[in-house]
Amino acid sequence: MEQDFTKQEIPSFKHGMFRLGKIKNKYLIIQIVCWSDTLDECVPLFIQSCRIFKNLFENETMSFMLYGSSWEYLAIPKEPAGALISTHKDIRLISKGLKYKHFKLELVYNSSKDVKLPEKFHAKCEGVTNIVCVIQTDMKQIIGGYTQEAWEPCEPSQYKSDPHAFIFSLSKQSLHPIQHGHEKFATFHDKNSFCVFGDVRRSDLFVGGWNSVSNLGTTYTLPEGIMKNSFEASSYLAGNQYFNKTVIQAYKVVFI
């Protein structure tokens, strides 16, 4: 027997209880639930509800999945099993760096499977534009950066300009856009390194074949309250200025 959904008592967003039965507009009820934290709990009620509710639920939920915040959950990488980008908050942070564009991620390189060598990284990433590199450090920090330029094993080594490049910390949920006027030092391309963000003389994030270094604030923005060239600036991303990389993953950003 079909339930009269409007008589059900549903948990509110994060506060107490409210009775949806007081709302007479079925379309409005669907919208409220889709944008609340109770969608999963309400799905069985919608499915068993009257035909009007079921039709509205199917149509409006599809729209919500495409254009609402649920796309963030769909964008979380399904592979590899130990994906470093693992929560909707991670996706939301990267989306902020991408001017809130919606996207999905396609795995290009995974050091755990593809061998942790720069030449392997470049073999997988060469020619791939709009790429996010994510690194886990020996201090258990998950950091990375985005560039719209393809990573190439240039010889001789060279910089590539990118006004849209940014660095991020998933562990601290912080975003660090490139500083105005420093766009020409956005990324440094070298066959003996994985990915290098910033001026190579004092790189904001240098992930080399042998050593890795971080000096945030040279080319990319620092968090408020942290001084350039300070201990806090050099240890902010990786947990230490000099660090070991335990995992490196690279994803192609596909805008949707």
N, C-alpha and C positions, 0 to 999 in steps of 0.2 A: 504494500500500500504506500502511495506517495505521501511524504511528509509535508506538512505546511511549514516551510522553512522560516517564515516570518515569526513563528511562535518560539523558535529556538533561542536560547540565551547564549551569546557568543562572547568570548573574551575580547576586550578592547586591545588597542595597539600595545601599550605597556602599562595601562592604568585601569585597574578595577574591572568592572563589568558594565555593559550597556545592552539594551534590548533592541535588536534590529527590528523587532515586530512593530516598533513605534514608527518606523520609516515605511511609508506605503509604496514608494517608488522602487520596483525590483531592480532596475538598472543602477540606481544609486547604491543599493545594497551590494551589488556585485562589485562596483567600483571601490567602495569602502573596504571590503574584505580583500580584494586583490592588492590594495596598497597598504594593508596592515600586516602584522606579524602572524595572522591567524589563517592564512590561506590553506596551509596543509591540513589544519584541523577541520576546516569547513568543506573541503573537497567531498567527503562522503555525504554530507548534508545536501550539497548541490546536486550530486549524482542521483540521490534518492528523492529529490524534490519534484515539483510539478514541471511539466513540459516547458513552460515559459522560462523558468529558472535554468533548466538544463541547457536550453538553446542560448540564453544570454551568457551562461557560464562558458560554454564552448567558444562563442565568438569573442567575448571580452577578454577571456584569459589568454587567448592566442595573441590578441593585440597587446596585452600587458607583457607577455613573454618577449615580444619583439621590441616594444618601446619603453616598457617600465623597468624597474630596477632588477627584475628577475633575469634579465639578459646577463647580468654580472655573474650569476651562478652558472649559467650555460657557458660562459666564456672561460671558466676555470678549466685548465688543461686536463684532459682525461689520460694523457700519457706524458711522461713515463709515470710509473706507479708512485715514485717519490718526487713528483713535480714540486719545485720550489715555490712556484706561484700556486697557492693552495686554498685561498679564501676569497670571498666576494670583496673583502676589504682591499686585498691585493689588486684585484681587477679594477676596483673603483679608484685606487691611487694612480694606477697606470693610465686609466681613462682621463683623470684630471690632467695629467701631463700631455695627453693627446687632445686637449681642448674638449673633453667630454664626448669624444666620438665613441660610437659603439664598435666593437671588434670581436674577433675570435682569434685564438692563438694556435698556430701549427708548429709542432716540434720540428726543429731543423737539426739541432746538435745536442747530444747528451753525453758528457764526459764519462759517465758510469758505464756506458755501452759502446761509445764510439772511440774510446782511447783519449786520454787527456794529453793531447799534443797539439801545438798551434797549427801544424800542417793539416791535421785532421779537421780541426775547427774551420780552417779556411776552405778546405775541400768541400765541406758541407755548406758553408755560408756564402761562398763566393757567388756574386750575382743576386743575392737575396736582399731586397730592399725592405725598409720598415721592419727592423729587427730589434727585439728585446733580448739582452743578455742578462742572465741572472747567475749570481755566484754565491755559494755558501762558504763562509770562511771558517778557519779553525777555531775562531771565537764564537761560533754558532750564530753569526750574523748573516742575514740574507740581504744582499745588495745587488745593484745592477744599473743598467742604463739603456736608453733607447736612442737610436739614430735612424733617420730615413735613408741614409747612405748604406750601400752594400759594404761589408767587410771584405777587403781584398788584400792578398799578400804582396803588397807593393814593394818593388825594388827599383830604385832606392825608396826607402820609407817616405811617407808623405802625410800631410794633414788633409782632412776634408772638412769643408765648411758645412755647417748645418744649424740654422737658427731654431730648429724644432727639437734639437737633441736635449735630453735631460738625464739626470742621475736620480736614483731613488734608493731608499732603504725600506724594505718590506718589514724588517724587524722593528724599526722605529716609526713606520708609516709616515715617512717624510719624503718630500719631493724637492728636487734641486734643479731648476731650469738653468740654462746657460746664461751667463752674464751678458748684458748688452755690450757690444763692441768686441766680444771674444769669440764670435761665431766661427771665425776662420780656424780656431783651435779646437773645434768641437770634438773631433776624433783623430787619432793618429793610427795609421795603417802600416803594419810592419809584419813581415813573414815569420818573425821569431816570437811574436806576441799573440795572445788571444784577442783581447779588446782593450783599447786605451782611450779613455775619455779625458780630454784636456791637454794643455801644454805639456809635452813630454819631459820638459826640464823640471817640472814639478807637477806631475799629473794628479788630477783629482781622483782618478781611478785607473791604475795601471795594473793590468792582469797579464803578466808576461809568461814566457815559457818556463822560467826558473823562479823568478822572484815576483812578488806582487806588492804594490805600494799604494797608499791612499793619502792625498793631501787636499781634502775638500776646501774649496774657496778660491782656488787659483783661477779657474775658468768657469766653474759652476757656483751657484749661490750657496751661501752658508745659512744654517738655521739662525734665527734671531738670537742675539746674545752671545754668539760664539765668534771670537776674534780670528782673523786670518793668520795663518802660520802658528797658531797656538797648538798645544798638545790636544786640546779638545777637538780642534779642526782636523788634525791628522789621524785621530783615533775614532772619530765620529762614525764613519761608515763601517769599517771592518772590525772595530774593537781594538785595533792597534794600527800604527802607521805601516808596519811591515807585517804581512800576514800570509798564511798558506791557504790556497784555494782547495776545498775538499770536493766540491761539485760545481760544474759549469754547465748551464743549459742555455740554449738559444732558441727563440721562437720567432717565426714570421708573424707579423701583425697583419691580419686580413680585415679591412674595414667593411662593415655591413650596414 
